[in-house]
Amino acid sequence: MTTTRNGILKSLMAASWLVAAGLAPAAQAQEPGLTDTTIKIGMFAPLSGANMAYGFDVANAARMYYDKINKEGGIHGRKIEVVLEDDRCNANDLVAAVKKLVEQDQVFLLNGGSCSAAVVAAKDYVVRSKVPMIMLNASGDGALYPPTDYIFGAFSISQYAVGGAMVEFAAKTFGAKKIAYINHDDAYGVWNLEGSRADAEAGKVDLVVESISPTITDVTAPFFKLRAANPDVIAIVTYARPAALLIKKAFELGYNKPIILSVTGTANLAQMAENVGGKDALKNFYVQDVLADLPGGPKIKWVYDMYKAAYPDLAAKPDHPQAYMPYGIPSAMSIVNALKEAGPQPTREKVLEALKKQNFDSGVMAGPVVFGPTERAANKSTIFIKYDGTNQVLQPGVFTSRWKYKG
Amino acid sequence: MDFELILLFLQQGIASGLVVGSVYALLALAIVIIFKTSEVPNFAQGEMLMAAGYVALYLLVFRMVPAWAAIPMTVVVAFAAAALFRRVVLTQVARASGSPVNLVIATLGLSYVLKGLVRQTGFGDTPRSFPSLVSTESVMIGQASVTKLDLTILGTAVVVMAAFFWMFGYTKLGRAMRAVGMNPKAAQLVGVDLNRIHVIVWGLSGAISAVAALLIAPKLLMTADMGSVVTLGFAAAIIGGFASLPGAIVGGFIIGIVENLVGLFVSSRAIVVAPFLAIMLVLILRPQGLFGGRVMIKKV
């Protein structure tokens, strides 16, 4: 009996020694997507289909940033290896892509999502799998609030902040006391309206709200209702198609007060100018943007130059780089920063902790990337541009929503 | 809401409703003529409209074909493509199984094929504007504001519908179509070629869709999903009584006006729901539709 007990004790001591000496590196080696020389990042974006404009070049921007880091020697000696999947901005395709990247490709972390409704569908799986997911340019507020330990996003801007910043701009620039506010009648619309109400209340601005379906075909009724309210400004917080129908209707009816369009509807401004009936419809028209400067402006010219160098064939095509291209940079920057800060032996947990502490100016977006213990939306600031169908003129100031997550 | 505003909304709702309703009525007419002759609801009707719209866009914008040539070319292409689908695909499907369900599935297949084809061309990736062939300058009718384009849409739709009613009532072809709709076997016995009639009906349905596309496209933006507007055509057909041609027309106008009045007096959120509430009401109160005959139970 004593002999047996001694034997057990010896075995336990040997096991402890083994754990101390050898198993810790073994556990390290088990961290998926990580080798001594590489870190595997799973990316997903709409690479084809009708919503390609929302993410194709955004993913390209993130990839070119990773290439730049690799050329500079990588992160703690490890090169970034990207596996890229097409999610078509469709919830089913996106979840399938995420599962493939996590289970088959065994990536270390995920970097993807350009469309909010689709990316939110992956939330449960990502949280259950405990894989860090850093969105590309989707707002994805539904996956960001309430905050989880695993999902970070809104590098373009949080939907809550989109509406709030619109109200802030209308009140400060035009002295608007009554704003006609048109949003979608879905979760997207609810989020941006909540942010708008916070800013409207603070600025003592009256909001007249019309919520419309994203698939609306006839905007006569909502437009007439808003016009009847005699607002100082019309704020359109919809996708490009309903926005174009509303601007066209305003032009047909001779409406000449300022119209402000949110960043959600600005994927292709040249096409929009054509769709609304030409330049005459855009005489008093402003668009929201989340970049630090005009697209291609001096502050962010380096991003466009980098794109031309990385993708010369694409850059030669007329529709490239797509409008949202620069949004991919801050997302990739956050990942690179967090990986650096996680040290030479990174784990997913260490990277997640580092992500929660990110607070830096990307030099690309209107505001800094700021995460926190309960903050998962990177950006809340916007700029505004007067657009007449050809020229873009930057309006003075950066406009930030007052909305805060209350828990 | 004061009385002035109520009056304005009422006039505007009716005027705008008549305009969009006329297009829904055309779509409902296209759906009903196929259903009457073959008892197959054509679930590709919206995509036929969408594809015809893209054909017109391609001719007018990308090939710079003048409108006087592009419009008839679009209508002819739509007629030929729909007739060919009936002749080649549906005839084969009917011969192979004989079950109407398979025919319905074949129309669903066509809808996916057309959507896929348009996406494949790359034209459907971005919402595009269709050039308006008529001025979009506003015209006041009472207090309601409509554009010259709106008036053209309404006028053209009414002329097309009148032409079809004349054809059904006063031509040999129209009478043959009605005969096939009433009793195909009897029609065949008196010498009507069923296949020929089915092919012509499908062709005409395609042509009507093309006209509807040419009318509505300048008001909507062109996308590969624009065919979803056909849901309102189906709603119009159900309200009118699925097998009734006048019912389809009236149903279209009802849907258009209800949509606009609900949007103005209730809520913009309710616009999408309004046609379906109207369908439910009609199905509860008058299941055969406003113009449908009495309900008949077929013996099995």
Interface residues (C-beta under 8 A of the other chain):
Chain A: G49 A50 M52 A53 D185 E210 S211 I212 S213 T215 I216 T217 D218 T220 A221 P222 F224 K225 A228 A240 R241 A244 L245 K248 F251 E252 L253 G254 N268 Q271 E274 N275 V276 G277
Chain B: L5 L8 F9 Q12 G13 S16 V20 R119 G124 D125 T126 P127 R128 S129 S132 T136 E137 S138 S145 T147 K219 L220 L221 T223 A224 D225 S228 V229 L232 E259 N260 V262 G263 L264 S267 S268 R269 I271 V272
